[in-house]
């Protein structure tokens, strides 16, 4: 699952692959925004991604783009 996080006043997105489901990521984002705490997610390699809820611009949750191999794709 690909997760893209936009941070206020920062030009680049935080993009990572996660093993969590879309529902789990959405629930974590909602809980973080409601409580005003840090959004904590784990990527597919076990690293933690921490973003304060106060600076979240957006969170995009979606499937990874399947990239073709070879010519004609």
ABEGO torsion letter per residue (X at the ends): XBBBBBBBGBABBBBBBBABBAAAAAAAAAAAAAAGBBBBBBBAAGBBBBBBAAABABBBBBBBBBBBBEBGX
